[in-house]
Amino acid sequence: ISQRHTLKVLADPEKPWATPESSCRPQLASLIELAGQAPYHKPAHESHCQRELSSPVPWRFHAFDGPNCRLLLERLKAEDVASGKIKNMLAAADCLVMATWLPDPGSDGIPFQEYSPTLQNMEHIAAASAAIQNLLLLATSAGWNNYWSSGGILRSELVYGWTGIEREEILLGAIFLFPEDTQDALTKPGAHRDRKGPS
């Protein structure tokens, strides 16, 4: 736990890193399965359990390996949309996990990526957060630098359409997994690591 730390790795989007010959998919699949051992108090609403990803847990992990990170980078560049440092991270990442949580259906007219402030939805967010923390710890143990992003452009309807993520899911974190060797890329550690204090 103490070894886990945030590290944002920012490569040049015009010179994305080559992806490893061996795909990270098998290893990442194993990590996701273990991360899914997180506790959850309330199962997801049945409407979320009638889709391809039908688990009763109130979160979903959508995994993208290196080649798919670069493909997403190229689509963002082609659309020329503002994306902050997301493009830089996509240029360096071995993997990206879009971690979503599953809100209970609310009244009609709730805007995209918004939800009703209910106790049950709070339970779903807490459970999904526990699963994400598991994934970060497992990634650290496996040798990946990692960064939990709020998502920026990745939480947009545009990117949801590209990736096939159900619009009813709400992005809780875009988890970037970077190689141990950060080469000559600009890196940024977490801004608040030394400011935690007693809890």
Solvent accessible surface area in square Angstrom, and as a share of the most:
residue,aa,sasa,rsa
1,I,166,0.84
2,S,92,0.60
3,Q,144,0.64
4,R,47,0.17
5,H,68,0.30
6,T,31,0.18
7,L,27,0.14
8,K,40,0.17
9,V,0,0.00
10,L,11,0.05
11,A,4,0.03
12,D,66,0.34
13,P,25,0.16
14,E,125,0.56
15,K,151,0.64
16,P,51,0.32
17,W,33,0.12
18,A,99,0.77
19,T,40,0.23
20,P,78,0.49
21,E,183,0.82
22,S,88,0.57
23,S,61,0.39
24,C,19,0.11
25,R,113,0.41
26,P,99,0.62
27,Q,82,0.36
28,L,4,0.02
29,A,60,0.47
30,S,55,0.35
31,L,14,0.07
32,I,38,0.19
33,E,125,0.56
34,L,94,0.47
35,A,0,0.00
36,G,26,0.25
37,Q,137,0.61
38,A,7,0.05
39,P,104,0.65
40,Y,86,0.33
41,H,128,0.57
42,K,70,0.30
43,P,77,0.48
44,A,8,0.06
45,H,69,0.31
46,E,118,0.53
47,S,37,0.24
48,H,7,0.03
49,C,36,0.21
50,Q,139,0.62
51,R,80,0.29
52,E,171,0.77
53,L,82,0.41
54,S,60,0.39
55,S,48,0.31
56,P,66,0.41
57,V,22,0.13
58,P,0,0.00
59,W,11,0.04
60,R,12,0.04
61,F,27,0.11
62,H,30,0.14
63,A,33,0.25
64,F,30,0.12
65,D,13,0.07
66,G,3,0.02
67,P,79,0.49
68,N,49,0.25
69,C,0,0.00
70,R,30,0.11
71,L,103,0.51
72,L,9,0.05
73,L,0,0.00
74,E,79,0.36
75,R,105,0.38
76,L,0,0.00
77,K,52,0.22
78,A,89,0.69
79,E,89,0.40
80,D,121,0.63
81,V,37,0.21
82,A,97,0.75
83,S,14,0.09
84,G,69,0.66
85,K,99,0.42
86,I,11,0.06
87,K,34,0.14
88,N,30,0.16
89,M,5,0.02
90,L,0,0.00
91,A,0,0.00
92,A,1,0.00
93,A,0,0.00
94,D,20,0.10
95,C,0,0.00
96,L,0,0.00
97,V,0,0.00
98,M,0,0.00
99,A,1,0.01
100,T,0,0.00
101,W,4,0.01
102,L,1,0.01
103,P,16,0.10
104,D,31,0.16
105,P,79,0.50
106,G,39,0.37
107,S,86,0.55
108,D,147,0.76
109,G,76,0.74
110,I,57,0.29
111,P,78,0.49
112,F,40,0.17
113,Q,30,0.13
114,E,100,0.45
115,Y,93,0.35
116,S,28,0.18
117,P,133,0.83
118,T,63,0.37
119,L,123,0.61
120,Q,63,0.28
121,N,2,0.01
122,M,115,0.51
123,E,38,0.17
124,H,0,0.00
125,I,45,0.23
126,A,62,0.48
127,A,6,0.05
128,A,1,0.01
129,S,35,0.22
130,A,33,0.25
131,A,0,0.00
132,I,1,0.00
133,Q,69,0.30
134,N,44,0.23
135,L,0,0.00
136,L,4,0.02
137,L,45,0.22
138,L,46,0.23
139,A,0,0.00
140,T,32,0.19
141,S,98,0.63
142,A,41,0.32
143,G,25,0.24
144,W,22,0.08
145,N,19,0.10
146,N,2,0.01
147,Y,41,0.16
148,W,91,0.32
149,S,8,0.05
150,S,83,0.53
151,G,0,0.00
152,G,46,0.45
153,I,33,0.17
154,L,0,0.00
155,R,73,0.27
156,S,29,0.19
157,E,98,0.44
158,L,67,0.34
159,V,0,0.00
160,Y,6,0.02
161,G,61,0.59
162,W,53,0.18
163,T,35,0.20
164,G,60,0.58
165,I,9,0.04
166,E,65,0.29
167,R,120,0.44
168,E,77,0.35
169,E,7,0.03
170,I,8,0.04
171,L,3,0.01
172,L,40,0.20
173,G,0,0.00
174,A,0,0.00
175,I,0,0.00
176,F,0,0.00
177,L,0,0.00
178,F,0,0.00
179,P,31,0.19
180,E,137,0.61
181,D,99,0.51
182,T,29,0.17
183,Q,112,0.50
184,D,137,0.71
185,A,21,0.16
186,L,106,0.53
187,T,47,0.27
188,K,90,0.38
189,P,97,0.61
190,G,24,0.23
191,A,85,0.66
192,H,116,0.52
193,R,107,0.39
194,D,141,0.73
195,R,176,0.64
196,K,148,0.63
197,G,55,0.53
198,P,143,0.90
199,S,165,1.06
